[in-house]
Amino acid sequence: EVDYVLLDGACSPLIISTQPPGTAPDLNPLKLADGLVKSWTEGVEFIRDSITQAVQLTQVGIHLSELALNQLTLSELHRPWQLYVEQAIQARHVLRRDVHYIVRDSKLQLVDQTTGRITADRSWRHGLQQAVECAACLVPKAEATSDATISPQRYFQLYKNLSGLTGTAAGAEAEFAELFHLPVVAVPPHRPSQRQLLPTSVSSSRVERLASVVKHARDIHHSGQPLLLGTRTIADSIELANQLDAVGIACQLLNGHQEATEATCIAHAGEPASVTVATSIAGRGTDIQLPPESIRLGGLSVLVTEPADSTRIDRQLIGRAARQGQPGSARIFTSPDDRLWDEARINHLYRPTSRFTATATNNQIRSAQVNCEAVARHQRRLILEANNRRESLFQSHSPGPQANYEEIS
């Protein structure tokens, strides 16, 4: 959908790269850095920015790094030693297995944080891929070399005509207009929506939030209404599926690992009493068909088990319910230790009390998501500005306008 292509999926540059064969030639520095930071603690040897997730060594970390450097020769280093250490910290203490990446067939594969899909053709740059492979006990491959790069924004600006469709463009009108000169036109639904947005469930902790999700799921399941539970990560989906199984609720799991059976999973997700636990993979573009019996039971019920960083992701998931004028319902669950609040840098977090209304909770969730979306928007702007600097540099070193292709080549 157009907001994913032009916005959410445009937070990294587009790169054509070549993958050399064999193992990383700087294997010793990679292993040394990984072993060095394995037992490090945030706040002691390094600090981390809660928004950008960038890490910085403390004086203690710098001292330990300098001592470890004595075990290497300069010829073994392919980049500054401090960068090896910082990437190792990212691999060990920031990036998480079954959240940011998976290991399949002894290969590291990245997880798209917006769609929840596993992207086998992507890799991290500047040695981070190799650092994560070390942390995951894999043999790090040689680093891919960049042959060409362009920002997604600049790439799509090269098109003479642009247009697209999505159900979640509202709120991004300014960025569409500024970067692509695209107006956002709302098309009203051809059938009135019957979707019920139920009051947000506020819990005092993550453990209590999951218990509340399981309780609501059990009640809905007993009614026979089909149920879709959306989680933020693959690890979260597995944990929730295990908790449902513990209370006797069988569910089908949809988190990117089931590529061969994904269509079958979605085909059964609308059947009476069916329970599906999914990541964001069940959001965009997923049409869960409901048989007449499920419609009579109230349609699909969607439980957002934890708010996402972007309201567009939550709205896409909620949009699986009550499609085409059918009945359906949705509810959001949150707690003070949800990742959204840390990532939005909300220090004055609310305290769930009886006087705290669902409307106020929703407003705080939206405010936090606005902060996260602003960070993503800033990141996209930095990528575009870096691209523009490269273009300016290239043009300043290019032959004059009289030169033709043959002369340049």
N, C-alpha and C positions, 0 to 999 in steps of 0.2 A: 504494500500500500504506500501511497505517495509520501506520507509523513515518515514512514520507516525508511524509505529509499533516500529521501532528501534530508531528513533530520536525524532520527534516532540511529539509523545505520551509517551515518556519515561522521562518526566521531573518530575515525582513523583514516589515514591517507590510503588511496588505492595504489598498490605497488605491484609491478611485474618483477618477479625475482627468479633467480636460478638457484637450484639446490645442488651444491657440490656433493659428490659421493663421499662416503666414509665418515669416520668419527671426527669430532671437533678437534682441531690441532692444538687448541689451548686447554686440553683436558686437565692438566695438573692445576692451573690456576682455578678452574671451575670447581674441582673437587676440594681444593684447599679452602676456598671461600665458603663452600657449602658446609664443610665440617666446622669451620670457624664460627659461623653464625647459628649453628643448630641449637645451641643452648643459650643463646642470647635472649634478653628480655627487653621488651619495649619500655622506654623510660630510663633504662640503665645504659645499654650500649648504643641504642638508637632511639630516635623519636619519629613519629609518623604523623603526617597531616591528615586530619580526619576527612577532609573533602577530596583532595587530589590523590591521597594515598601515597604521596611521595615520602621517601624515607631519608633521614639525615643522621649521620653518625654523631654521637656525643664525644666528648673528650676521651672517655673510657674506650669507646669503640674505635676511635682513631688510634689510640695507643696500642690496643690489641691488634689492629690491622697492620700497623707498622712492624710489630714484632713478627707477625706471620709472614710478612713480605720477605723476610730473610731466608725463607725456605725456597724461594724461587729465584730464577735468573731472569734478567730483563728480556732475553730472547724468547721466553715462554709466554710473555704477556702480549696480547693482541690489542689491548686497550688499557687505560689507566687502572691500576690495581683497586682503587677506591670504587670504581664502577662495578668491578667483579663482586666486591663485598656488598654494595647496595643492591645489585640484582639478586644476589643470594638471599638477602634479607626479604626482598619482595617474594621470592620463591618459597621461603620457609615460613614467613610470618604474615604475609598479606594475601597472596593467592591461595585458594583452597581447592583441593581435589573434589570433584563432583559439584563444584560451584562455578569456578572459572575454567576448569578443564577436566577432562577425563583421561584415563589410560585405557586404551583398547588395542588388543593385539600387540602389546609392547610398544605402542606408539602414543605420543601425546597429542590430544586433539582439543581444540579450544571450544568453549561454549559461548554462543552469542547471548549476551546478557539481556538483550531486548526480546528476542524471539524464543530463547531457550533451546534453539537448535544447535547441534554439534557441527562445527565447521572444520572438516578434515583438511581443507586447502588453505587455512590461515595459520600464521605463526607470529609470535612476538619477535620484536627486533632488538638490536643492540645487545645481544647475548642473553636476554631474559629467557628466551625459549630454552637455551642450553642450561641455564641455571635451574629452571623448573624441572627439566629432565633429570638433572642431578638429584634434586630434592625428591623426585618421584622414583629414585633408584633405577633409572633408565640410563642407557649409554647415550650421552649427548651427541647429536649429529652435527656435522659441519654447518656453520651458519650460512643461511641463504644470502646471496648477494643481490643488491637492488639494481635492476636494469633501467627501470623507469618508474616515476612516481607522479601523482597528481592528486590534488585534494578532490573529494567527491563533489564539493560545491562548484569548483572550477570546471570539473568534467561536465556536469549537467548544464552549466552556463554556456557551454559550447554548442548546445542544441539550439536550432533556430526556433523551434516550438516545444513547449513543455506543457503537460497537463497530467492530471492524475486523479484518482479516487481514493477516499478513505472515510471512515466513519468517525475519525478522531483528529480532525484538523483544527477544531476550535481551540483557541488558546495559543496557537502558533501563527496567527495571521501576520504578525509583524515580521517574523523571520522569513516567511514565504515571500512577503512583499519586498523586503530589503535585499535578499540574496538572489531571488529568481524572478522578481517582478510579477508574482502570481497572486491574484486575488483569491480569497476563499469564499466560495458560494455554497450556502447551505441548501440542501435539497430536502424538503419535508418528507417524512415517511408516507407511503401511499396507504398505510393502514395505521390507525391509532395504536400507540404502544400500550400494552397491558402489563409492562414490567413493574414489579413491586420492589422498591429499594427499601429494605428493612433497616431498622436502626442499627448503627454501628455497635459492635460488641467490644467493650473495653475491659481488659483484664489487667491485673496488677503485675504480671510477669509472663515471660514466654511460656513457662510450664503451664501456668493457668490458662493462657490463651489457647494452647494446643488441646488442653482438656476440654475447654469450651467448644472448640471446633469439633472434637470427637462427639461430644454430647449432642450438639445440633445435628451433626451428620447422622447419628443414631436415630434421632427423632424423625428426621426427614426420610430416612431409609425405611423406617417402620410404616410410614404413610404410603410407601410405594412410589413416591415421586422420584424421578431420576435426579442424580446429584453429580455436580462437577466441583471439585475442590482444587483451587489454584494455589500453587506454592511458588516461592521465589527461586528455589534452586533444586537441582537434582537430589542433593543430600536431604533437603527438606521433604521432598516428595517421598523418598524412601522411608524416612522416619515416620511420616504421617501414615503411610500405607501399613507400616508395622503396627502402629497404635490402633488403627482401625481393625486390623486382623486380630489383635489381642482382645477386642470386645466382640468378636464374631461377625464383623462386617467384611465380606469379601469385596475386593475392589480391583479394577484394572489400572495399571500404571502406565502413564504416558509422559516420558521425560527425555526423549531423544535417543534412548537406547533401543527403542522398539521400531526402527525404521521399516522393517519388513512387515510388521503387523499394525502400523499406525492407522492405516485406512480402516482395518477391521475394528480396531479399538474405537474409533470415532463413530463407526456405523452402529455399534452396540451401546454407545454412551447415552442415547436418548430412550432406551428401553425402560419399562417400569422397574423400579427398585434397583436400577444399575447405579454403581458408584464408580466414578473415575477420578483418580488423583493425577494431576498434571502440572507441569511447569508452564511457562508462557507459551509453549509450543501449541497449547490448546486455545490460544487467543486469536491472533490475526488469521483471517481466512478460513477458520474452522466452522463448518456448518453442521451442527448436530441435529439430525432429523428426528422428529418425534412422531411415534405412532399415535393413533387416536386415543388409545388408553392412557398414554402419558399426558396428553393434553387435558383429558378429563380429570386427571389427578392433580393438575395445577401447573403442568409444564416443567421445564428444567429449572432446578435450583442451583445457583452458583454461590459458592462460599470463597471469598477472597481471604485466605488464611493469614496473610500479612501484606500490608500496603507495599506497592512497588515504589521505586524512585520517581517514576513518572506517572502522572495521572492517565496518560494515554494507554499505558500497559494495563492498568486496572480497568479502564473503560472498555478496552478491547475484550478482556476476560468477561466482564459483566455483560457485554454485548452478545455473549453466546446464549443468554437467556431471553425469552420472550421475543423471538424473531418473527417477522412477518405477521405481526398482530396476534401472535399466540400468547397465552399466559406464561408467567415465569417470575422468578424472584431472585434477588441477590442480597448478600450481606457481607460487610467487611469486618474483619477481626483485627484488633491491634492491642499492643501493650507497650509500656514505657521502654522496654529493652529491645524493641524492633530496630532493625538496621536502618530504617528510614530516618529515625531521629538522630542517630550518630552521623549519618552521611549528610544530613541537612544542618548539622551543628546547632541543634536545638538544646541549649543548656538549661533553659527554664521549663523543663518538661512538665506537663500537667500531672496532677495526682488524681487517679481515678477515684471519685467519690460519688455519693448519691446525688449531689447537686450538679454533677457534671453531665450536661446534656449531650445527646448524640450529635446535635447540630454543631455545638462547640468542638466536639471531637473531629467531626468532618472538616471543619474550618482549619483546625491545626494540622490535620493530615494534608490538606490542600496547600497550606502555607509551607510545610516542609517539602512537599513535592515541587512547589514553585522554586524553592531554593536549589534543589537538586537539578531541576531543569535549567536554571540559570547557569550552574556550573557546566553542564553539558553544552549549553549554547556558547559559553565562553571558550570551551575546548574546541568546538567546531570553528569558531572565529580564528583561534590561533592557528589551526591547520590551514585555513584559507590564507591567512596573512603570510605564513611560511611559504606556501605555494606561490603567492604573488611576489615574494622576495626572490625566489628561485627564477621566476620568469623574467623579472627585471634584470637580474644578474646575467641570465642567458642572453637577453636582448642587447645588453651593453657590450657583450663580447662577440655578437654575431656580425657577419659582414653587412654592408650597407644594403639598401633596398634594391640596388641595381644587380646584385649578385643573384644568379639563378641556382637551381638545385645542383646542376652539374659542377658549378664552381665550388659550392660548399662541400660537396662530397669529394 
